[in-house]
Amino acid sequence: MDERKGLILNTIIMEHIKTGAPVGSGVLVEKYELNVSAATVRNEMMALEEEGYIIQPHTSAGRVPTEKAYHLFLESLGNKKINKNDESDLTKVLDSKDEANFRETAKKLADLTGTAVFWAFHRYNVYYTGISNLFQQPEFAEISVIYDISGVIDRIDEIVDGMFDQIDVGTHTLIGRENPFGNMFGTIMAKYQLKDKTGIVGLVGPMRMDYSRNLALVEFVNNVINK
């Protein structure tokens, strides 16, 4: 992908992450200084659509990124740095390394990220919080999707148990079809080893979650646990 097309795709992704709404060429030209004409943006968006990086949902004039686009976006993120406010908030609740403390940390992560958060202290012992955050996302507002999400919530313990021994220690990002929670979700999680105990902490949100910030948060928590 050439530089201009990559810039336009990244801008579409960033705008969609912020708003949850389809992104039109007019928004890109008016809101971002891309130094290209509206006609050029439209042409590049047509090419991106043909290549499978963006799609047109329903009859909207705008486009949304596809799973393929998010995978490309993740590859381009580089080092993720936690911002000072987030670091301060998490440091306050991560003052010890026990189950009660980790539950408070999960609540803080849900508050910071606007996602659902699960914490598996070991197999068959899964705590989760922030479920209401999922229902506040615009892409999860349709009745049929709400039923799908409710079904996932009912099976969180089962899903986490099923993948507990399947993933390696470290940080993992699962998008769309590779996501055990369902192809509408994005998940960032870290499996850690604390003395003789193994656990997993993870975020579950829409595919358009803020991967840069959320990866930094999960990696920070994982690093503190492993110190």
Secondary structure, 3 states (H helix, E strand, C coil): CCHHHHHHHHHHHHHHHHHCCCECHHHHHHHCCCCCCHHHHHHHHHHHHHCCCEECCCCCCCEEECHHHHHHHHHCCCCCCCCHHHHHHHHHHCCCCCHHHHHHHHHHHHHHHCCEEEEEEECCEEEEECHHHHHCCHHHCCHHHHHHHHHHHHCHHHHHHHHHCCCCCEEEEEEHHHCCCCCCEEEEEEEEEECCEEEEEEEEEECCCCHHHHHHHHHHHHHHHCC
